[in-house]
Amino acid sequence: MQITTKEALNSLQNSGGLFLEVFRHGTLSAEIYAPKEKDNQQAHDKDEVYIVIAGTGNFYLDGKYFPFQAGDFLFVPAGAEHRFEDFTPDFSTWVIFYGPPNGEEVAAE
């Protein structure tokens, strides 16, 4: 199975929304996300990964800021406050949700 970035972004544009689920398998859900001007998302009940497609900006995660650019990988544990800030107009990202509600249990290292 393959979903190209171009196909996903075209589907998102046609939907008129800011995000669109493009794939689901078990607990795995893949979305395309392209907020405009402001990111109003709330904390989610699953672990998630962002893979930035285009744009730059700052990513807020539980009190810390991380500058991001295209190609970057960002992990957010379930329940963590997070959002994209000061992003360029061309910003878009893949969003991958997975695992059980409240996130996966990780053994202490």
N, CA, C and O atoms as CSV, one atom per row, in Angstrom:
chain,resi,resn,atom,element,x,y,z
A,1,MET,N,N,0.846,-1.182,0.000
A,1,MET,CA,C,0.000,0.000,0.000
A,1,MET,C,C,0.884,1.235,0.000
A,1,MET,O,O,1.934,1.251,0.643
A,2,GLN,N,N,0.473,2.252,-0.705
A,2,GLN,CA,C,1.214,3.515,-0.753
A,2,GLN,C,C,0.236,4.675,-0.825
A,2,GLN,O,O,-0.756,4.632,-1.553
A,3,ILE,N,N,0.536,5.699,-0.063
A,3,ILE,CA,C,-0.186,6.968,-0.143
A,3,ILE,C,C,0.890,8.036,-0.283
A,3,ILE,O,O,1.709,8.220,0.618
A,4,THR,N,N,0.890,8.731,-1.395
A,4,THR,CA,C,1.908,9.761,-1.588
A,4,THR,C,C,1.506,11.036,-0.844
A,4,THR,O,O,0.330,11.266,-0.561
A,5,THR,N,N,2.492,11.842,-0.541
A,5,THR,CA,C,2.233,13.125,0.102
A,5,THR,C,C,1.321,13.977,-0.777
A,5,THR,O,O,0.402,14.631,-0.284
A,6,LYS,N,N,1.584,13.963,-2.075
A,6,LYS,CA,C,0.765,14.754,-3.003
A,6,LYS,C,C,-0.691,14.304,-2.965
A,6,LYS,O,O,-1.595,15.138,-2.915
A,7,GLU,N,N,-0.927,12.987,-2.989
A,7,GLU,CA,C,-2.301,12.474,-2.928
A,7,GLU,C,C,-2.976,12.889,-1.623
A,7,GLU,O,O,-4.126,13.329,-1.621
A,8,ALA,N,N,-2.249,12.745,-0.515
A,8,ALA,CA,C,-2.821,13.077,0.787
A,8,ALA,C,C,-3.153,14.566,0.888
A,8,ALA,O,O,-4.224,14.932,1.371
A,9,LEU,N,N,-2.241,15.422,0.435
A,9,LEU,CA,C,-2.495,16.864,0.488
A,9,LEU,C,C,-3.655,17.266,-0.427
A,9,LEU,O,O,-4.444,18.142,-0.073
A,10,ASN,N,N,-3.764,16.637,-1.594
A,10,ASN,CA,C,-4.899,16.914,-2.489
A,10,ASN,C,C,-6.217,16.497,-1.844
A,10,ASN,O,O,-7.209,17.221,-1.933
A,11,SER,N,N,-6.231,15.326,-1.192
A,11,SER,CA,C,-7.438,14.862,-0.508
A,11,SER,C,C,-7.810,15.806,0.624
A,11,SER,O,O,-8.987,16.102,0.832
A,12,LEU,N,N,-6.802,16.282,1.360
A,12,LEU,CA,C,-7.056,17.227,2.441
A,12,LEU,C,C,-7.659,18.515,1.897
A,12,LEU,O,O,-8.644,19.023,2.432
A,13,GLN,N,N,-7.064,19.038,0.837
A,13,GLN,CA,C,-7.575,20.277,0.239
A,13,GLN,C,C,-9.022,20.091,-0.224
A,13,GLN,O,O,-9.859,20.968,-0.010
A,14,ASN,N,N,-9.315,18.963,-0.852
A,14,ASN,CA,C,-10.674,18.692,-1.330
A,14,ASN,C,C,-11.673,18.529,-0.188
A,14,ASN,O,O,-12.865,18.782,-0.361
A,15,SER,N,N,-11.187,18.105,0.983
A,15,SER,CA,C,-12.077,17.903,2.129
A,15,SER,C,C,-12.486,19.237,2.763
A,15,SER,O,O,-13.528,19.324,3.414
A,16,GLY,N,N,-11.663,20.273,2.571
A,16,GLY,CA,C,-11.943,21.565,3.169
A,16,GLY,C,C,-11.566,21.651,4.642
A,16,GLY,O,O,-11.807,22.672,5.286
A,17,GLY,N,N,-10.977,20.584,5.178
A,17,GLY,CA,C,-10.607,20.564,6.587
A,17,GLY,C,C,-9.139,20.890,6.804
A,17,GLY,O,O,-8.404,21.196,5.865
A,18,LEU,N,N,-8.733,20.817,8.059
A,18,LEU,CA,C,-7.337,21.052,8.419
A,18,LEU,C,C,-6.568,19.753,8.575
A,18,LEU,O,O,-5.339,19.739,8.501
A,19,PHE,N,N,-7.301,18.644,8.794
A,19,PHE,CA,C,-6.671,17.335,8.899
A,19,PHE,C,C,-7.593,16.296,8.285
A,19,PHE,O,O,-8.802,16.498,8.169
A,20,LEU,N,N,-6.996,15.183,7.898
A,20,LEU,CA,C,-7.770,14.117,7.265
A,20,LEU,C,C,-7.081,12.791,7.523
A,20,LEU,O,O,-5.888,12.641,7.260
A,21,GLU,N,N,-7.839,11.825,8.040
A,21,GLU,CA,C,-7.297,10.473,8.190
A,21,GLU,C,C,-7.197,9.850,6.795
A,21,GLU,O,O,-8.162,9.857,6.031
A,22,VAL,N,N,-6.019,9.313,6.475
A,22,VAL,CA,C,-5.804,8.721,5.157
A,22,VAL,C,C,-5.537,7.223,5.224
A,22,VAL,O,O,-5.496,6.549,4.195
A,23,PHE,N,N,-5.353,6.695,6.452
A,23,PHE,CA,C,-5.092,5.259,6.598
A,23,PHE,C,C,-5.392,4.836,8.024
A,23,PHE,O,O,-5.157,5.586,8.972
A,24,ARG,N,N,-5.924,3.607,8.167
A,24,ARG,CA,C,-6.164,3.023,9.487
A,24,ARG,C,C,-5.915,1.524,9.401
A,24,ARG,O,O,-6.325,0.863,8.447
A,25,HIS,N,N,-5.240,1.004,10.411
A,25,HIS,CA,C,-5.001,-0.437,10.528
A,25,HIS,C,C,-4.824,-0.750,12.010
A,25,HIS,O,O,-3.823,-0.356,12.608
A,26,GLY,N,N,-5.779,-1.452,12.608
A,26,GLY,CA,C,-5.711,-1.722,14.044
A,26,GLY,C,C,-5.675,-0.427,14.827
A,26,GLY,O,O,-6.532,0.437,14.641
A,27,THR,N,N,-4.683,-0.284,15.708
A,27,THR,CA,C,-4.585,0.945,16.513
A,27,THR,C,C,-3.855,2.061,15.774
A,27,THR,O,O,-3.788,3.188,16.264
A,28,LEU,N,N,-3.311,1.759,14.603
A,28,LEU,CA,C,-2.544,2.746,13.831
A,28,LEU,C,C,-3.471,3.602,12.971
A,28,LEU,O,O,-4.317,3.084,12.242
A,29,SER,N,N,-3.298,4.913,13.067
A,29,SER,CA,C,-4.050,5.846,12.237
A,29,SER,C,C,-3.068,6.862,11.671
A,29,SER,O,O,-2.270,7.438,12.411
A,30,ALA,N,N,-3.125,7.083,10.362
A,30,ALA,CA,C,-2.262,8.081,9.716
A,30,ALA,C,C,-3.142,9.208,9.191
A,30,ALA,O,O,-4.154,8.977,8.530
A,31,GLU,N,N,-2.728,10.433,9.505
A,31,GLU,CA,C,-3.453,11.620,9.056
A,31,GLU,C,C,-2.490,12.574,8.367
A,31,GLU,O,O,-1.273,12.506,8.540
A,32,ILE,N,N,-3.069,13.449,7.593
A,32,ILE,CA,C,-2.341,14.576,7.027
A,32,ILE,C,C,-2.919,15.812,7.726
A,32,ILE,O,O,-4.132,15.913,7.914
A,33,TYR,N,N,-2.044,16.748,8.109
A,33,TYR,CA,C,-2.477,17.902,8.896
A,33,TYR,C,C,-1.793,19.150,8.357
A,33,TYR,O,O,-0.577,19.176,8.166
A,34,ALA,N,N,-2.597,20.190,8.114
A,34,ALA,CA,C,-2.069,21.464,7.616
A,34,ALA,C,C,-2.879,22.607,8.216
A,34,ALA,O,O,-3.781,23.138,7.569
A,35,PRO,N,N,-2.559,22.985,9.453
A,35,PRO,CA,C,-3.291,24.095,10.084
A,35,PRO,C,C,-2.999,25.414,9.368
A,35,PRO,O,O,-1.966,25.569,8.717
A,36,LYS,N,N,-3.907,26.332,9.499
A,36,LYS,CA,C,-3.754,27.657,8.894
A,36,LYS,C,C,-3.668,28.699,9.997
A,36,LYS,O,O,-4.621,28.876,10.757
A,37,GLU,N,N,-2.553,29.383,10.093
A,37,GLU,CA,C,-2.298,30.486,11.013
A,37,GLU,C,C,-2.161,30.072,12.482
A,37,GLU,O,O,-1.267,30.569,13.167
A,38,LYS,N,N,-3.022,29.176,12.987
A,38,LYS,CA,C,-2.975,28.788,14.392
A,38,LYS,C,C,-3.300,27.308,14.538
A,38,LYS,O,O,-4.169,26.776,13.849
A,39,ASP,N,N,-2.586,26.655,15.447
A,39,ASP,CA,C,-2.819,25.239,15.742
A,39,ASP,C,C,-3.611,25.164,17.043
A,39,ASP,O,O,-3.086,25.462,18.115
A,40,ASN,N,N,-4.875,24.764,16.943
A,40,ASN,CA,C,-5.761,24.724,18.110
A,40,ASN,C,C,-5.948,23.334,18.697
A,40,ASN,O,O,-6.874,23.122,19.480
A,41,GLN,N,N,-5.103,22.393,18.343
A,41,GLN,CA,C,-5.333,21.028,18.812
A,41,GLN,C,C,-5.153,20.893,20.324
A,41,GLN,O,O,-4.464,21.686,20.966
A,42,GLN,N,N,-5.788,19.875,20.857
A,42,GLN,CA,C,-5.722,19.537,22.271
A,42,GLN,C,C,-4.894,18.268,22.444
A,42,GLN,O,O,-4.573,17.596,21.463
A,43,ALA,N,N,-4.547,17.938,23.684
A,43,ALA,CA,C,-3.835,16.694,23.963
A,43,ALA,C,C,-4.689,15.511,23.495
A,43,ALA,O,O,-5.918,15.562,23.537
A,44,HIS,N,N,-4.020,14.458,23.053
A,44,HIS,CA,C,-4.706,13.267,22.539
A,44,HIS,C,C,-4.520,12.103,23.508
A,44,HIS,O,O,-3.595,12.103,24.320
A,45,ASP,N,N,-5.400,11.118,23.418
A,45,ASP,CA,C,-5.318,9.990,24.347
A,45,ASP,C,C,-4.427,8.849,23.858
A,45,ASP,O,O,-4.338,7.811,24.515
A,46,LYS,N,N,-3.763,9.030,22.705
A,46,LYS,CA,C,-2.832,8.029,22.189
A,46,LYS,C,C,-1.473,8.666,21.949
A,46,LYS,O,O,-1.366,9.878,21.761
A,47,ASP,N,N,-0.435,7.837,21.957
A,47,ASP,CA,C,0.880,8.311,21.556
A,47,ASP,C,C,0.804,8.738,20.100
A,47,ASP,O,O,0.014,8.196,19.327
A,48,GLU,N,N,1.624,9.708,19.730
A,48,GLU,CA,C,1.609,10.149,18.339
A,48,GLU,C,C,2.989,10.586,17.870
A,48,GLU,O,O,3.857,10.964,18.656
A,49,VAL,N,N,3.150,10.516,16.569
A,49,VAL,CA,C,4.381,10.920,15.903
A,49,VAL,C,C,4.006,11.883,14.793
A,49,VAL,O,O,3.031,11.667,14.073
A,50,TYR,N,N,4.792,12.956,14.656
A,50,TYR,CA,C,4.671,13.869,13.526
A,50,TYR,C,C,5.916,13.716,12.676
A,50,TYR,O,O,7.025,13.619,13.202
A,51,ILE,N,N,5.739,13.693,11.369
A,51,ILE,CA,C,6.852,13.771,10.430
A,51,ILE,C,C,6.544,14.966,9.536
A,51,ILE,O,O,5.623,14.930,8.720
A,52,VAL,N,N,7.327,16.018,9.706
A,52,VAL,CA,C,7.056,17.283,9.026
A,52,VAL,C,C,7.306,17.135,7.528
A,52,VAL,O,O,8.372,16.687,7.107
A,53,ILE,N,N,6.318,17.515,6.738
A,53,ILE,CA,C,6.407,17.455,5.273
A,53,ILE,C,C,7.051,18.719,4.730
A,53,ILE,O,O,7.992,18.657,3.939
A,54,ALA,N,N,6.536,19.869,5.159
A,54,ALA,CA,C,7.017,21.152,4.635
A,54,ALA,C,C,6.856,22.216,5.707
A,54,ALA,O,O,6.031,22.089,6.611
A,55,GLY,N,N,7.657,23.265,5.591
A,55,GLY,CA,C,7.547,24.407,6.480
A,55,GLY,C,C,8.521,24.357,7.644
A,55,GLY,O,O,9.233,23.375,7.856
A,56,THR,N,N,8.525,25.447,8.386
A,56,THR,CA,C,9.346,25.583,9.579
A,56,THR,C,C,8.511,26.258,10.658
A,56,THR,O,O,7.450,26.817,10.378
A,57,GLY,N,N,8.997,26.201,11.883
A,57,GLY,CA,C,8.304,26.844,12.987
A,57,GLY,C,C,8.839,26.338,14.301
A,57,GLY,O,O,9.965,25.847,14.386
A,58,ASN,N,N,8.019,26.462,15.330
A,58,ASN,CA,C,8.370,25.973,16.664
A,58,ASN,C,C,7.296,25.002,17.130
A,58,ASN,O,O,6.104,25.197,16.897
A,59,PHE,N,N,7.758,23.953,17.794
A,59,PHE,CA,C,6.853,22.947,18.333
A,59,PHE,C,C,6.901,23.029,19.847
A,59,PHE,O,O,7.961,22.886,20.455
A,60,TYR,N,N,5.735,23.261,20.455
A,60,TYR,CA,C,5.618,23.331,21.903
A,60,TYR,C,C,5.217,21.962,22.427
A,60,TYR,O,O,4.251,21.368,21.947
A,61,LEU,N,N,5.959,21.457,23.415
A,61,LEU,CA,C,5.649,20.167,24.027
A,61,LEU,C,C,5.918,20.264,25.521
A,61,LEU,O,O,7.064,20.353,25.961
A,62,ASP,N,N,4.836,20.244,26.289
A,62,ASP,CA,C,4.926,20.237,27.758
A,62,ASP,C,C,5.938,21.227,28.324
A,62,ASP,O,O,6.796,20.855,29.124
A,63,GLY,N,N,5.836,22.500,27.906
A,63,GLY,CA,C,6.664,23.542,28.478
A,63,GLY,C,C,7.984,23.794,27.786
A,63,GLY,O,O,8.727,24.692,28.182
A,64,LYS,N,N,8.293,23.017,26.755
A,64,LYS,CA,C,9.538,23.214,26.022
A,64,LYS,C,C,9.226,23.505,24.556
A,64,LYS,O,O,8.206,23.063,24.028
A,65,TYR,N,N,10.115,24.253,23.909
A,65,TYR,CA,C,9.980,24.570,22.492
A,65,TYR,C,C,11.102,23.912,21.705
A,65,TYR,O,O,12.250,23.853,22.145
A,66,PHE,N,N,10.730,23.416,20.519
A,66,PHE,CA,C,11.683,22.786,19.621
A,66,PHE,C,C,11.507,23.374,18.231
A,66,PHE,O,O,10.416,23.265,17.671
A,67,PRO,N,N,12.529,23.994,17.646
A,67,PRO,CA,C,12.400,24.455,16.262
A,67,PRO,C,C,12.292,23.233,15.349
A,67,PRO,O,O,12.941,22.213,15.586
A,68,PHE,N,N,11.472,23.344,14.309
A,68,PHE,CA,C,11.325,22.214,13.391
A,68,PHE,C,C,11.435,22.683,11.944
A,68,PHE,O,O,11.262,23.860,11.627
A,69,GLN,N,N,11.727,21.719,11.087
A,69,GLN,CA,C,11.782,21.950,9.637
A,69,GLN,C,C,11.352,20.668,8.924
A,69,GLN,O,O,11.162,19.631,9.560
A,70,ALA,N,N,11.202,20.744,7.626
A,70,ALA,CA,C,10.788,19.586,6.829
A,70,ALA,C,C,11.718,18.410,7.086
A,70,ALA,O,O,12.940,18.560,7.124
A,71,GLY,N,N,11.121,17.241,7.259
A,71,GLY,CA,C,11.866,16.017,7.491
A,71,GLY,C,C,12.013,15.659,8.954
A,71,GLY,O,O,12.393,14.530,9.268
A,72,ASP,N,N,11.725,16.583,9.864
A,72,ASP,CA,C,11.895,16.309,11.290
A,72,ASP,C,C,10.836,15.335,11.808
A,72,ASP,O,O,9.712,15.276,11.308
A,73,PHE,N,N,11.238,14.579,12.824
A,73,PHE,CA,C,10.407,13.591,13.513
A,73,PHE,C,C,10.147,14.129,14.914
A,73,PHE,O,O,11.083,14.491,15.626
A,74,LEU,N,N,8.883,14.184,15.307
A,74,LEU,CA,C,8.497,14.685,16.621
A,74,LEU,C,C,7.608,13.649,17.306
A,74,LEU,O,O,6.626,13.195,16.717
A,75,PHE,N,N,7.938,13.270,18.539
A,75,PHE,CA,C,7.147,12.309,19.301
A,75,PHE,C,C,6.405,13.020,20.415
A,75,PHE,O,O,6.965,13.884,21.091
A,76,VAL,N,N,5.129,12.653,20.608
A,76,VAL,CA,C,4.299,13.213,21.674
A,76,VAL,C,C,3.656,12.059,22.438
A,76,VAL,O,O,2.884,11.295,21.859
A,77,PRO,N,N,3.961,11.919,23.728
A,77,PRO,CA,C,3.298,10.873,24.506
A,77,PRO,C,C,1.828,11.223,24.729
A,77,PRO,O,O,1.454,12.395,24.753
A,78,ALA,N,N,1.016,10.207,24.888
A,78,ALA,CA,C,-0.415,10.400,25.127
A,78,ALA,C,C,-0.624,11.376,26.278
A,78,ALA,O,O,0.055,11.297,27.302
A,79,GLY,N,N,-1.571,12.297,26.102
A,79,GLY,CA,C,-1.945,13.239,27.150
A,79,GLY,C,C,-1.086,14.475,27.264
A,79,GLY,O,O,-1.394,15.358,28.065
A,80,ALA,N,N,-0.006,14.572,26.483
A,80,ALA,CA,C,0.896,15.724,26.586
A,80,ALA,C,C,0.333,16.936,25.846
A,80,ALA,O,O,-0.192,16.818,24.739
A,81,GLU,N,N,0.452,18.101,26.479
A,81,GLU,CA,C,0.057,19.345,25.826
A,81,GLU,C,C,1.074,19.656,24.731
A,81,GLU,O,O,2.282,19.618,24.969
A,82,HIS,N,N,0.587,19.961,23.545
A,82,HIS,CA,C,1.487,20.235,22.424
A,82,HIS,C,C,0.778,21.049,21.356
A,82,HIS,O,O,-0.450,21.056,21.269
A,83,ARG,N,N,1.586,21.744,20.533
A,83,ARG,CA,C,1.031,22.501,19.406
A,83,ARG,C,C,2.190,23.050,18.565
A,83,ARG,O,O,3.325,23.168,19.026
A,84,PHE,N,N,1.859,23.375,17.333
A,84,PHE,CA,C,2.802,24.030,16.431
A,84,PHE,C,C,2.576,25.529,16.541
A,84,PHE,O,O,1.432,25.985,16.569
A,85,GLU,N,N,3.657,26.300,16.602
A,85,GLU,CA,C,3.558,27.755,16.714
A,85,GLU,C,C,4.502,28.413,15.715
A,85,GLU,O,O,5.500,27.823,15.301
A,86,ASP,N,N,4.171,29.635,15.337
A,86,ASP,CA,C,5.025,30.448,14.461
A,86,ASP,C,C,5.444,29.690,13.206
A,86,ASP,O,O,6.588,29.798,12.764
A,87,PHE,N,N,4.520,28.923,12.632
A,87,PHE,CA,C,4.861,28.125,11.459
A,87,PHE,C,C,4.595,28.887,10.167
A,87,PHE,O,O,3.746,29.776,10.109
A,88,THR,N,N,5.339,28.516,9.141
A,88,THR,CA,C,5.224,29.160,7.837
A,88,THR,C,C,3.923,28.718,7.147
A,88,THR,O,O,3.388,27.656,7.463
A,89,PRO,N,N,3.417,29.524,6.211
A,89,PRO,CA,C,2.149,29.215,5.544
A,89,PRO,C,C,2.134,27.873,4.806
A,89,PRO,O,O,1.065,27.306,4.580
A,90,ASP,N,N,3.305,27.363,4.431
A,90,ASP,CA,C,3.347,26.097,3.694
A,90,ASP,C,C,3.429,24.868,4.614
A,90,ASP,O,O,3.604,23.749,4.132
A,91,PHE,N,N,3.304,25.069,5.930
A,91,PHE,CA,C,3.463,23.967,6.876
A,91,PHE,C,C,2.436,22.860,6.671
A,91,PHE,O,O,1.238,23.115,6.544
A,92,SER,N,N,2.929,21.634,6.643
A,92,SER,CA,C,2.087,20.437,6.650
A,92,SER,C,C,2.888,19.300,7.265
A,92,SER,O,O,4.119,19.308,7.247
A,93,THR,N,N,2.171,18.322,7.812
A,93,THR,CA,C,2.836,17.215,8.491
A,93,THR,C,C,1.996,15.944,8.429
A,93,THR,O,O,0.768,15.994,8.371
A,94,TRP,N,N,2.680,14.814,8.443
A,94,TRP,CA,C,2.024,13.539,8.670
A,94,TRP,C,C,1.814,13.422,10.175
A,94,TRP,O,O,2.647,13.883,10.954
A,95,VAL,N,N,0.711,12.811,10.588
A,95,VAL,CA,C,0.433,12.540,11.995
A,95,VAL,C,C,0.131,11.051,12.114
A,95,VAL,O,O,-0.746,10.535,11.421
A,96,ILE,N,N,0.852,10.363,12.989
A,96,ILE,CA,C,0.655,8.936,13.196
A,96,ILE,C,C,0.228,8.724,14.644
A,96,ILE,O,O,0.987,9.025,15.565
A,97,PHE,N,N,-0.982,8.207,14.850
A,97,PHE,CA,C,-1.467,7.821,16.174
A,97,PHE,C,C,-1.372,6.306,16.275
A,97,PHE,O,O,-1.614,5.599,15.297
A,98,TYR,N,N,-1.019,5.806,17.457
A,98,TYR,CA,C,-0.928,4.354,17.608
A,98,TYR,C,C,-1.042,3.958,19.076
A,98,TYR,O,O,-0.919,4.792,19.974
A,99,GLY,N,N,-1.275,2.692,19.295
A,99,GLY,CA,C,-1.283,2.122,20.631
A,99,GLY,C,C,-2.599,2.288,21.364
A,99,GLY,O,O,-3.581,2.778,20.807
A,100,PRO,N,N,-2.602,1.871,22.624
A,100,PRO,CA,C,-3.820,1.918,23.428
A,100,PRO,C,C,-4.093,3.318,23.968
A,100,PRO,O,O,-3.200,4.166,23.984
A,101,PRO,N,N,-5.334,3.561,24.413
A,101,PRO,CA,C,-5.621,4.831,25.097
A,101,PRO,C,C,-4.669,5.007,26.284
A,101,PRO,O,O,-4.329,4.044,26.973
A,102,ASN,N,N,-4.253,6.235,26.504
A,102,ASN,CA,C,-3.301,6.619,27.566
A,102,ASN,C,C,-1.863,6.213,27.248
A,102,ASN,O,O,-0.998,6.307,28.119
A,103,GLY,N,N,-1.589,5.767,26.028
A,103,GLY,CA,C,-0.228,5.474,25.591
A,103,GLY,C,C,0.274,4.114,25.979
A,103,GLY,O,O,-0.314,3.411,26.801
A,104,GLU,N,N,1.392,3.760,25.355
A,104,GLU,CA,C,2.009,2.476,25.645
A,104,GLU,C,C,2.781,2.527,26.955
A,104,GLU,O,O,3.358,3.555,27.309
A,105,GLU,N,N,2.784,1.411,27.666
A,105,GLU,CA,C,3.618,1.303,28.852
A,105,GLU,C,C,5.034,1.008,28.406
A,105,GLU,O,O,5.268,0.156,27.548
A,106,VAL,N,N,5.978,1.725,29.001
A,106,VAL,CA,C,7.390,1.538,28.649
A,106,VAL,C,C,8.131,1.099,29.894
A,106,VAL,O,O,8.001,1.712,30.953
A,107,ALA,N,N,8.907,0.040,29.765
A,107,ALA,CA,C,9.693,-0.440,30.899
A,107,ALA,C,C,10.735,0.600,31.284
A,107,ALA,O,O,11.280,1.282,30.415
A,108,ALA,N,N,11.012,0.727,32.559
A,108,ALA,CA,C,12.032,1.665,33.027
A,108,ALA,C,C,13.381,1.274,32.474
A,108,ALA,O,O,13.726,0.094,32.417
A,109,GLU,N,N,14.140,2.270,32.069
A,109,GLU,CA,C,15.468,1.998,31.495
A,109,GLU,C,C,16.540,2.060,32.553
A,109,GLU,O,O,17.716,1.857,32.252
